[in-house]
Amino acid sequence: MTRSELIARLAEGNPHLYQRDIERIVTTIFEEIVAALARGDRVELRGFGSFSVKTRDARVGRNPRTGESVVVVEKAVPCFKTGKLLRERLNVSGQAPRG
């Protein structure tokens, strides 16, 4: 699902709201999650999951074309861990959904 599909789905389920207001709400939520992660905070949405930032150490990698060594600097990467309720809903019948 893309951001615009999410907004459209929310608009269908909430006909009393203007689509521009729904867009503003979705954008604000995403911006707040990004801002919290940028500060190094953890974002937890009960039943859905939690977002956090982990640091990958600097390392020496290899250029796949030339095989020469390349220094890869330390970087922060976002991580998502699913919540218990989400995992349970995805595995209702004991089978993972087919994509």
N, C-alpha and C positions, 0 to 999 in steps of 0.2 A: 504494500500500500504506500502510495506517495503522499506527500504533505497535502497536495490539492485534493486527493481522493479522501483523505482523512477529514478535511474541512467540508467537503461535499457530503460525506456520510453524517457528520455532526449536524450539518444544516438540515438534512432530511429528517433527522430524529428530533430536531428542535426548531420547528417552523415558526415559533414565536420570537426567535432571534434573527437578526440580520446577518447575512453571510459575512459582511465586513467586520462585524463584531466577533464572530467566531474566528475569523482569520487573525484578528488582533489577540484574542485569547490564546490561540495555539502558538502564535509567534512569541508572545510573552512567556508562556510556559517553557518553550524551547530555549529562549534567551536566558531565562533564570537558571535552567539546568546547566547551560554552557558557562554562565558566569560563576556559578558555584564550583564547577569542576576547574575552571581557570584559577580560582582562589585556592584550590587544593581540597575543597570540601567534598564530602560524600553526599549523594542524593539518594534517598531511599523512598520508594513508593510502595507502601505495604501491599502485599499480594501480587505486585507486578514484578518488582526487582529493584536492584540498586546499581547506581552508576558510581564509579570511582576512577581515580587516576593512578596509574602505576608508572614507575620510571624504568625505562630500559637502559641498562648501562652502555657506555661507549664500548665499541668493539672494533675489531678489524674484520672487514668483510671482503668478498671477492667480486670483481666485476665479472659477470657471467660470460661476456663476449671475449674479453681479453685475458681473463684469469689473473689480472694484477690485483694486488692488495689495495683496499680502499678503507680509509678510516671512517667509521660511522659514529657520529657524535651521540651523546646521551640524549634521550628524548622522553617526553611524557606521552603516554598513550591512554585513551579512555577505555575502561573495561565495564562490562555489564554482566551482572549475575542475576539470573531469574529468581523470582520469589517462589515460595512453596505453592501458593495458589495457582500461579501461572503454569508451573510444571505439572500440577495435578490436572488442570483443565486441558493441557495439551496431550496428556496421557490418560484420558478418561477410560478408554477401553483397553488400555495396555498396549496400544499401537501408536506409533508416532504418525502424525499426518503426512500424507504423501504430497510432494510439491510438484 
